[in-house]
Amino acid sequence: MLEYAKTILPKVSFSRELFRKELHKCIGWVESNQLQELSDWCFKNFNDKYPVILSEEFSNVAA
């Protein structure tokens, strides 16, 4: 599912709401041992555009 996330998230990054929705789903789908890799990849690729969404979604996982 990690590769799916890396495919779909760039395609929906034009829309704030759609990006948040798909990121949330991807976080739920990815295996726990791949979560850190997904987080690192997302922050590397989307932190300039959606830093708040990334912080909120990944902090919800840790909670």
BELKASUL-V225689 format. One record per residue. N is the residue number from 1. RES is the residue in one letter. SS is DSSP state (h for helix, s for strand, l for the rest). NEAR is the number of other ideal C-beta (glycine too) atoms within 12 Angstrom. D_FIRST is the distance of its C-alpha to the first C-alpha in Angstrom with 2 decimals. Layout:
BEGIN
N,RES,SS,NEAR,D_FIRST
N,RES,SS,NEAR,D_FIRST
END
This chain:
BEGIN
1,M,l,21,0.00
2,L,h,24,3.79
3,E,h,16,5.41
4,Y,h,18,4.98
5,A,h,32,6.27
6,K,h,24,8.70
7,T,h,15,9.79
8,I,h,23,10.44
9,L,h,37,11.96
10,P,h,21,14.74
11,K,h,14,15.59
12,V,h,24,16.30
13,S,l,25,17.91
14,F,l,14,21.30
15,S,l,16,21.38
16,R,h,18,21.49
17,E,h,14,20.88
18,L,h,19,18.05
19,F,h,29,16.31
20,R,h,27,16.87
21,K,h,18,15.66
22,E,h,30,12.31
23,L,h,40,11.89
24,H,h,25,12.92
25,K,h,20,10.44
26,C,h,35,7.44
27,I,h,32,9.39
28,G,h,18,9.81
29,W,h,19,6.43
30,V,l,29,5.30
31,E,l,17,7.66
32,S,h,16,11.04
33,N,h,10,11.67
34,Q,h,21,9.06
35,L,h,24,10.44
36,Q,h,18,13.38
37,E,h,21,11.76
38,L,h,35,9.96
39,S,h,28,13.43
40,D,h,17,15.31
41,W,h,25,13.60
42,C,h,37,14.14
43,F,h,22,17.67
44,K,h,15,18.44
45,N,h,21,17.57
46,F,h,32,18.50
47,N,h,18,20.95
48,D,h,12,23.87
49,K,h,22,23.00
50,Y,h,28,21.40
51,P,h,17,22.41
52,V,h,17,23.33
53,I,h,29,20.16
54,L,h,32,18.10
55,S,h,19,20.67
56,E,h,18,20.81
57,E,h,32,17.18
58,F,h,29,16.55
59,S,h,14,19.98
60,N,h,17,19.24
61,V,h,22,16.58
62,A,h,13,19.31
63,A,l,7,21.89
END
